[in-house]
Amino acid sequence: KIAKENNVNLALVAPTGPKGRIIKEDVLRFIQGKQAPQKAAPAVSTSSHSAPHTPGPVSNTPVPLGVVPLDQRVPIRGIQRMMVKSMTESLQIPHLTYCEEVTFDKLRQLRESLKTDLGKRGIKFSYMPLLIKATSLALSHYPVLNASIAENGTEMIYHSNHNIGLAMDTPKGLLVPVIKQVQLKSILDIAIELGHLQEAASKGALSESQLSGGTFSLSNIGSIGGTYAAPVVVLPQVAIGALGRTQVLPRYLDKKGEPASLETIENGDAVVAPVSVMNVSWSADHRVVEGATIARFSNKFKQYVENPALMVAELR
Ligand code: CO6
């Protein structure tokens, strides 16, 4: 009614209500913006095309073609406000980022061989439980990456548990629920717990305890896309990994199906074959973590992923 009385085209109004509904306040704000654009829309940008269409934590609603919305000023609240605070603090520390390509064929086969049977038992089995376990096994060789700097700034705390936070893209925004004591859990335990956390995240029902206590973080950004990333350490943790999208790419292989050496290629004993690969990007707090440590840790992770039998051999 208010829109009609004020001749407002609702297609131009940015919704902030549940499920993208336009609420009374949106219309009033729009009217204000039209009548007094300087008040409602302080100069965020000189180009109105760059203005966000939908305010709020998840401002990804596309702008309808041909619509030039007004700039808006919206409060940063909730999860987004926490992110502003935590990411600003995180970027006070010097980061190092290290990237690696990991062959994925054997892990893919392992997952395929388990997925159907576990699915029949109602367990969703993605790559993540295997990758989380591989991370934990690699961490046990490099405990400095599962540590934090004590508040007094003069001591390191080496955490006995591998509490691995997993970045989740949820309706509420980016949340990082934690799978605790990964070093004691089977791959199946991890799959079941991940399923519970994903379900709770989708309902916006993650508890404070599920969201706290992490000692290391992983982000599977590859489930959305991308190859390399430069993840930001979540303080007080000292390291984080971002997993890229798995891709099938041509690679030189020797007769045993292993990566071919230059000599083998030059001798004509290599073939170009399709290989599943995934890129992984690690970031760490460079105050306490050296590049060589991350490189060695990454080599361990790569070993476990490329030869999951090794991972099985080390499981308790
Ligand atoms: N590559 C290719 N395909 C993938 C990948 C990768 N890395 N990961 C998942 N998938 C596939 C997966 O195999 C499933 O397909 P099927 O094989 O057909 O079953 C499908 O994608 C869906 O997987 P799903 O997301 O349901 O499950 P998964 O256990 O792999 O991941 C999750 C769970 C919670 C990690 C994920 O759903 C998620 O939220 N990912 C986004 C995390 C995120 O937003 N990170 C951003 C943090 S900020 O990292 C950051 C440095 C910056 C960029």
Boltz pocket constraint, residues with backbone or C-beta under 6 A from the ligand:
constraints:
  - pocket:
      binder: B
      contacts: [[A, 125], [A, 126], [A, 127], [A, 128], [A, 166], [A, 167], [A, 168], [A, 169], [A, 170], [A, 174], [A, 198], [A, 219], [A, 220], [A, 221], [A, 222], [A, 223], [A, 224], [A, 229], [A, 230], [A, 231], [A, 232], [A, 242], [A, 243], [A, 244], [A, 245], [A, 246]]
      max_distance: 6.0
